[in-house]
């Protein structure tokens, strides 16, 4: 006999939505973080050039 639980099915769908949300959040966070590091490096290199 096969048991089918709609609660488990809904949980799996809910988990996939949460996973998609976290993947999108991580992609955005990574892009913003890399841009921020790039700007910080640019400003530091400008400061080092001015010091010379």
PyMOL Python script that loads the backbone (N, CA, C, O; Angstrom):
from pymol import cmd

cmd.read_pdbstr("""\
ATOM      1  N   UNK A   1       0.851  -1.185   0.000  1.00  0.00           N
ATOM      2  CA  UNK A   1       0.000   0.000   0.000  1.00  0.00           C
ATOM      3  C   UNK A   1       0.896   1.247   0.000  1.00  0.00           C
ATOM      4  O   UNK A   1       1.825   1.357   0.800  1.00  0.00           O
ATOM      5  N   UNK A   2       0.603   2.173  -0.901  1.00  0.00           N
ATOM      6  CA  UNK A   2       1.388   3.403  -1.005  1.00  0.00           C
ATOM      7  C   UNK A   2       0.663   4.508  -0.251  1.00  0.00           C
ATOM      8  O   UNK A   2      -0.521   4.758  -0.474  1.00  0.00           O
ATOM      9  N   UNK A   3       1.376   5.150   0.625  1.00  0.00           N
ATOM     10  CA  UNK A   3       0.806   6.269   1.375  1.00  0.00           C
ATOM     11  C   UNK A   3       1.176   7.573   0.680  1.00  0.00           C
ATOM     12  O   UNK A   3       2.337   7.807   0.344  1.00  0.00           O
ATOM     13  N   UNK A   4       0.181   8.409   0.471  1.00  0.00           N
ATOM     14  CA  UNK A   4       0.433   9.709  -0.152  1.00  0.00           C
ATOM     15  C   UNK A   4       0.033  10.789   0.837  1.00  0.00           C
ATOM     16  O   UNK A   4      -1.109  10.836   1.293  1.00  0.00           O
ATOM     17  N   UNK A   5       0.964  11.640   1.158  1.00  0.00           N
ATOM     18  CA  UNK A   5       0.689  12.715   2.106  1.00  0.00           C
ATOM     19  C   UNK A   5       0.755  14.056   1.386  1.00  0.00           C
ATOM     20  O   UNK A   5       1.835  14.465   0.960  1.00  0.00           O
ATOM     21  N   UNK A   6      -0.366  14.747   1.238  1.00  0.00           N
ATOM     22  CA  UNK A   6      -0.334  16.060   0.594  1.00  0.00           C
ATOM     23  C   UNK A   6       0.502  17.062   1.382  1.00  0.00           C
ATOM     24  O   UNK A   6       1.065  17.994   0.809  1.00  0.00           O
ATOM     25  N   UNK A   7       0.581  16.865   2.701  1.00  0.00           N
ATOM     26  CA  UNK A   7       1.404  17.757   3.515  1.00  0.00           C
ATOM     27  C   UNK A   7       2.868  17.658   3.124  1.00  0.00           C
ATOM     28  O   UNK A   7       3.563  18.671   3.036  1.00  0.00           O
ATOM     29  N   UNK A   8       3.335  16.441   2.891  1.00  0.00           N
ATOM     30  CA  UNK A   8       4.723  16.241   2.484  1.00  0.00           C
ATOM     31  C   UNK A   8       4.962  16.851   1.105  1.00  0.00           C
ATOM     32  O   UNK A   8       6.001  17.468   0.868  1.00  0.00           O
ATOM     33  N   UNK A   9       4.007  16.681   0.202  1.00  0.00           N
ATOM     34  CA  UNK A   9       4.129  17.250  -1.143  1.00  0.00           C
ATOM     35  C   UNK A   9       4.203  18.775  -1.075  1.00  0.00           C
ATOM     36  O   UNK A   9       5.038  19.391  -1.737  1.00  0.00           O
ATOM     37  N   UNK A  10       3.330  19.376  -0.277  1.00  0.00           N
ATOM     38  CA  UNK A  10       3.350  20.833  -0.110  1.00  0.00           C
ATOM     39  C   UNK A  10       4.659  21.290   0.521  1.00  0.00           C
ATOM     40  O   UNK A  10       5.178  22.351   0.174  1.00  0.00           O
ATOM     41  N   UNK A  11       5.187  20.507   1.431  1.00  0.00           N
ATOM     42  CA  UNK A  11       6.454  20.843   2.070  1.00  0.00           C
ATOM     43  C   UNK A  11       7.580  20.846   1.041  1.00  0.00           C
ATOM     44  O   UNK A  11       8.438  21.729   1.060  1.00  0.00           O
ATOM     45  N   UNK A  12       7.581  19.863   0.146  1.00  0.00           N
ATOM     46  CA  UNK A  12       8.611  19.799  -0.890  1.00  0.00           C
ATOM     47  C   UNK A  12       8.517  20.990  -1.834  1.00  0.00           C
ATOM     48  O   UNK A  12       9.539  21.549  -2.231  1.00  0.00           O
ATOM     49  N   UNK A  13       7.296  21.380  -2.197  1.00  0.00           N
ATOM     50  CA  UNK A  13       7.108  22.555  -3.060  1.00  0.00           C
ATOM     51  C   UNK A  13       7.586  23.803  -2.327  1.00  0.00           C
ATOM     52  O   UNK A  13       8.273  24.645  -2.905  1.00  0.00           O
ATOM     53  N   UNK A  14       7.221  23.918  -1.055  1.00  0.00           N
ATOM     54  CA  UNK A  14       7.651  25.062  -0.254  1.00  0.00           C
ATOM     55  C   UNK A  14       9.157  25.129  -0.137  1.00  0.00           C
ATOM     56  O   UNK A  14       9.738  26.212  -0.211  1.00  0.00           O
ATOM     57  N   UNK A  15       9.799  23.983   0.044  1.00  0.00           N
ATOM     58  CA  UNK A  15      11.258  23.962   0.151  1.00  0.00           C
ATOM     59  C   UNK A  15      11.904  24.397  -1.158  1.00  0.00           C
ATOM     60  O   UNK A  15      12.931  25.076  -1.146  1.00  0.00           O
ATOM     61  N   UNK A  16      11.309  24.010  -2.292  1.00  0.00           N
ATOM     62  CA  UNK A  16      11.894  24.421  -3.571  1.00  0.00           C
ATOM     63  C   UNK A  16      11.797  25.932  -3.743  1.00  0.00           C
ATOM     64  O   UNK A  16      12.724  26.551  -4.265  1.00  0.00           O
ATOM     65  N   UNK A  17      10.677  26.544  -3.309  1.00  0.00           N
ATOM     66  CA  UNK A  17      10.558  27.995  -3.381  1.00  0.00           C
ATOM     67  C   UNK A  17      11.598  28.665  -2.495  1.00  0.00           C
ATOM     68  O   UNK A  17      12.207  29.657  -2.893  1.00  0.00           O
ATOM     69  N   UNK A  18      11.803  28.134  -1.307  1.00  0.00           N
ATOM     70  CA  UNK A  18      12.804  28.692  -0.397  1.00  0.00           C
ATOM     71  C   UNK A  18      14.196  28.562  -1.003  1.00  0.00           C
ATOM     72  O   UNK A  18      15.004  29.487  -0.920  1.00  0.00           O
ATOM     73  N   UNK A  19      14.473  27.419  -1.611  1.00  0.00           N
ATOM     74  CA  UNK A  19      15.778  27.206  -2.245  1.00  0.00           C
ATOM     75  C   UNK A  19      15.992  28.197  -3.381  1.00  0.00           C
ATOM     76  O   UNK A  19      17.068  28.784  -3.493  1.00  0.00           O
ATOM     77  N   UNK A  20      14.982  28.392  -4.227  1.00  0.00           N
ATOM     78  CA  UNK A  20      15.083  29.353  -5.335  1.00  0.00           C
ATOM     79  C   UNK A  20      15.326  30.755  -4.785  1.00  0.00           C
ATOM     80  O   UNK A  20      16.155  31.497  -5.311  1.00  0.00           O
ATOM     81  N   UNK A  21      14.598  31.117  -3.720  1.00  0.00           N
ATOM     82  CA  UNK A  21      14.776  32.435  -3.113  1.00  0.00           C
ATOM     83  C   UNK A  21      16.208  32.621  -2.632  1.00  0.00           C
ATOM     84  O   UNK A  21      16.819  33.657  -2.894  1.00  0.00           O
ATOM     85  N   UNK A  22      16.754  31.620  -1.924  1.00  0.00           N
ATOM     86  CA  UNK A  22      18.115  31.739  -1.393  1.00  0.00           C
ATOM     87  C   UNK A  22      19.149  31.779  -2.507  1.00  0.00           C
ATOM     88  O   UNK A  22      20.148  32.488  -2.391  1.00  0.00           O
ATOM     89  N   UNK A  23      18.928  31.027  -3.588  1.00  0.00           N
ATOM     90  CA  UNK A  23      19.863  31.056  -4.720  1.00  0.00           C
ATOM     91  C   UNK A  23      19.868  32.451  -5.344  1.00  0.00           C
ATOM     92  O   UNK A  23      20.933  32.997  -5.632  1.00  0.00           O
ATOM     93  N   UNK A  24      18.686  33.029  -5.554  1.00  0.00           N
ATOM     94  CA  UNK A  24      18.610  34.374  -6.127  1.00  0.00           C
ATOM     95  C   UNK A  24      19.243  35.391  -5.188  1.00  0.00           C
ATOM     96  O   UNK A  24      19.966  36.282  -5.634  1.00  0.00           O
ATOM     97  N   UNK A  25      18.976  35.265  -3.893  1.00  0.00           N
ATOM     98  CA  UNK A  25      19.565  36.174  -2.907  1.00  0.00           C
ATOM     99  C   UNK A  25      21.084  36.074  -2.936  1.00  0.00           C
ATOM    100  O   UNK A  25      21.778  37.089  -2.896  1.00  0.00           O
ATOM    101  N   UNK A  26      21.603  34.840  -3.006  1.00  0.00           N
ATOM    102  CA  UNK A  26      23.056  34.638  -3.000  1.00  0.00           C
ATOM    103  C   UNK A  26      23.699  35.229  -4.252  1.00  0.00           C
ATOM    104  O   UNK A  26      24.781  35.812  -4.177  1.00  0.00           O
ATOM    105  N   UNK A  27      23.031  35.080  -5.415  1.00  0.00           N
ATOM    106  CA  UNK A  27      23.561  35.653  -6.660  1.00  0.00           C
ATOM    107  C   UNK A  27      23.626  37.174  -6.546  1.00  0.00           C
ATOM    108  O   UNK A  27      24.642  37.778  -6.889  1.00  0.00           O
ATOM    109  N   UNK A  28      22.554  37.792  -6.069  1.00  0.00           N
ATOM    110  CA  UNK A  28      22.524  39.252  -5.913  1.00  0.00           C
ATOM    111  C   UNK A  28      23.580  39.694  -4.907  1.00  0.00           C
ATOM    112  O   UNK A  28      24.304  40.660  -5.149  1.00  0.00           O
ATOM    113  N   UNK A  29      23.671  38.991  -3.776  1.00  0.00           N
ATOM    114  CA  UNK A  29      24.644  39.327  -2.740  1.00  0.00           C
ATOM    115  C   UNK A  29      26.067  39.227  -3.276  1.00  0.00           C
ATOM    116  O   UNK A  29      26.908  40.076  -2.983  1.00  0.00           O
ATOM    117  N   UNK A  30      26.333  38.191  -4.059  1.00  0.00           N
ATOM    118  CA  UNK A  30      27.668  37.996  -4.627  1.00  0.00           C
ATOM    119  C   UNK A  30      28.009  39.115  -5.610  1.00  0.00           C
ATOM    120  O   UNK A  30      29.129  39.626  -5.606  1.00  0.00           O
ATOM    121  N   UNK A  31      27.044  39.496  -6.451  1.00  0.00           N
ATOM    122  CA  UNK A  31      27.291  40.574  -7.418  1.00  0.00           C
ATOM    123  C   UNK A  31      27.545  41.892  -6.703  1.00  0.00           C
ATOM    124  O   UNK A  31      28.489  42.608  -7.038  1.00  0.00           O
ATOM    125  N   UNK A  32      26.710  42.218  -5.720  1.00  0.00           N
ATOM    126  CA  UNK A  32      26.873  43.472  -4.983  1.00  0.00           C
ATOM    127  C   UNK A  32      28.195  43.456  -4.224  1.00  0.00           C
ATOM    128  O   UNK A  32      28.909  44.458  -4.202  1.00  0.00           O
ATOM    129  N   UNK A  33      28.521  42.337  -3.609  1.00  0.00           N
ATOM    130  CA  UNK A  33      29.775  42.225  -2.864  1.00  0.00           C
ATOM    131  C   UNK A  33      30.984  42.389  -3.759  1.00  0.00           C
ATOM    132  O   UNK A  33      31.944  43.059  -3.378  1.00  0.00           O
ATOM    133  N   UNK A  34      30.961  41.794  -4.936  1.00  0.00           N
ATOM    134  CA  UNK A  34      32.107  41.906  -5.844  1.00  0.00           C
ATOM    135  C   UNK A  34      32.243  43.333  -6.359  1.00  0.00           C
ATOM    136  O   UNK A  34      33.361  43.818  -6.532  1.00  0.00           O
ATOM    137  N   UNK A  35      31.119  44.019  -6.608  1.00  0.00           N
ATOM    138  CA  UNK A  35      31.188  45.417  -7.036  1.00  0.00           C
ATOM    139  C   UNK A  35      31.753  46.280  -5.917  1.00  0.00           C
ATOM    140  O   UNK A  35      32.567  47.168  -6.169  1.00  0.00           O
ATOM    141  N   UNK A  36      31.324  46.024  -4.678  1.00  0.00           N
ATOM    142  CA  UNK A  36      31.802  46.802  -3.535  1.00  0.00           C
ATOM    143  C   UNK A  36      33.303  46.615  -3.355  1.00  0.00           C
ATOM    144  O   UNK A  36      34.024  47.581  -3.107  1.00  0.00           O
ATOM    145  N   UNK A  37      33.772  45.390  -3.475  1.00  0.00           N
ATOM    146  CA  UNK A  37      35.208  45.113  -3.365  1.00  0.00           C
ATOM    147  C   UNK A  37      35.957  45.807  -4.497  1.00  0.00           C
ATOM    148  O   UNK A  37      37.050  46.332  -4.287  1.00  0.00           O
ATOM    149  N   UNK A  38      35.383  45.812  -5.685  1.00  0.00           N
ATOM    150  CA  UNK A  38      36.008  46.495  -6.816  1.00  0.00           C
ATOM    151  C   UNK A  38      36.129  47.990  -6.583  1.00  0.00           C
ATOM    152  O   UNK A  38      37.167  48.583  -6.876  1.00  0.00           O
ATOM    153  N   UNK A  39      35.064  48.613  -6.054  1.00  0.00           N
ATOM    154  CA  UNK A  39      35.115  50.042  -5.767  1.00  0.00           C
ATOM    155  C   UNK A  39      36.135  50.337  -4.673  1.00  0.00           C
ATOM    156  O   UNK A  39      36.892  51.304  -4.765  1.00  0.00           O
ATOM    157  N   UNK A  40      36.151  49.502  -3.639  1.00  0.00           N
ATOM    158  CA  UNK A  40      37.089  49.706  -2.536  1.00  0.00           C
ATOM    159  C   UNK A  40      38.529  49.600  -3.039  1.00  0.00           C
ATOM    160  O   UNK A  40      39.383  50.399  -2.654  1.00  0.00           O
ATOM    161  N   UNK A  41      38.795  48.630  -3.885  1.00  0.00           N
ATOM    162  CA  UNK A  41      40.135  48.461  -4.456  1.00  0.00           C
ATOM    163  C   UNK A  41      40.499  49.660  -5.325  1.00  0.00           C
ATOM    164  O   UNK A  41      41.637  50.130  -5.292  1.00  0.00           O
ATOM    165  N   UNK A  42      39.544  50.155  -6.098  1.00  0.00           N
ATOM    166  CA  UNK A  42      39.781  51.313  -6.963  1.00  0.00           C
ATOM    167  C   UNK A  42      40.146  52.538  -6.130  1.00  0.00           C
ATOM    168  O   UNK A  42      41.105  53.242  -6.447  1.00  0.00           O
ATOM    169  N   UNK A  43      39.382  52.794  -5.064  1.00  0.00           N
ATOM    170  CA  UNK A  43      39.657  53.957  -4.222  1.00  0.00           C
ATOM    171  C   UNK A  43      40.999  53.817  -3.509  1.00  0.00           C
ATOM    172  O   UNK A  43      41.731  54.797  -3.375  1.00  0.00           O
ATOM    173  N   UNK A  44      41.327  52.619  -3.055  1.00  0.00           N
ATOM    174  CA  UNK A  44      42.617  52.409  -2.391  1.00  0.00           C
ATOM    175  C   UNK A  44      43.762  52.623  -3.369  1.00  0.00           C
ATOM    176  O   UNK A  44      44.767  53.242  -3.019  1.00  0.00           O
ATOM    177  N   UNK A  45      43.621  52.117  -4.596  1.00  0.00           N
ATOM    178  CA  UNK A  45      44.696  52.276  -5.581  1.00  0.00           C
ATOM    179  C   UNK A  45      44.857  53.748  -5.954  1.00  0.00           C
ATOM    180  O   UNK A  45      45.980  54.200  -6.177  1.00  0.00           O
ATOM    181  N   UNK A  46      43.770  54.499  -6.025  1.00  0.00           N
ATOM    182  CA  UNK A  46      43.862  55.937  -6.300  1.00  0.00           C
ATOM    183  C   UNK A  46      44.600  56.638  -5.170  1.00  0.00           C
ATOM    184  O   UNK A  46      45.437  57.506  -5.413  1.00  0.00           O
ATOM    185  N   UNK A  47      44.290  56.261  -3.937  1.00  0.00           N
ATOM    186  CA  UNK A  47      44.959  56.856  -2.780  1.00  0.00           C
ATOM    187  C   UNK A  47      46.438  56.533  -2.769  1.00  0.00           C
ATOM    188  O   UNK A  47      47.253  57.390  -2.427  1.00  0.00           O
ATOM    189  N   UNK A  48      46.801  55.320  -3.136  1.00  0.00           N
ATOM    190  CA  UNK A  48      48.207  54.926  -3.162  1.00  0.00           C
ATOM    191  C   UNK A  48      48.953  55.673  -4.262  1.00  0.00           C
ATOM    192  O   UNK A  48      50.114  56.041  -4.085  1.00  0.00           O
ATOM    193  N   UNK A  49      48.295  55.899  -5.392  1.00  0.00           N
ATOM    194  CA  UNK A  49      48.930  56.639  -6.491  1.00  0.00           C
ATOM    195  C   UNK A  49      49.160  58.088  -6.065  1.00  0.00           C
ATOM    196  O   UNK A  49      50.204  58.666  -6.366  1.00  0.00           O
ATOM    197  N   UNK A  50      48.184  58.676  -5.366  1.00  0.00           N
ATOM    198  CA  UNK A  50      48.318  60.063  -4.923  1.00  0.00           C
ATOM    199  C   UNK A  50      49.414  60.198  -3.868  1.00  0.00           C
ATOM    200  O   UNK A  50      50.077  61.233  -3.798  1.00  0.00           O
ATOM    201  N   UNK A  51      49.615  59.164  -3.045  1.00  0.00           N
ATOM    202  CA  UNK A  51      50.653  59.217  -2.022  1.00  0.00           C
ATOM    203  C   UNK A  51      52.045  59.199  -2.638  1.00  0.00           C
ATOM    204  O   UNK A  51      52.976  59.786  -2.086  1.00  0.00           O
ATOM    205  N   UNK A  52      52.195  58.536  -3.768  1.00  0.00           N
ATOM    206  CA  UNK A  52      53.510  58.478  -4.422  1.00  0.00           C
ATOM    207  C   UNK A  52      53.792  59.817  -5.031  1.00  0.00           C
ATOM    208  O   UNK A  52      54.846  60.009  -5.637  1.00  0.00           O
TER     209      UNK A  52
END
""", "prot")
cmd.dss("prot")
cmd.show_as("cartoon", "prot")
cmd.util.cbc("prot")
cmd.orient("prot")
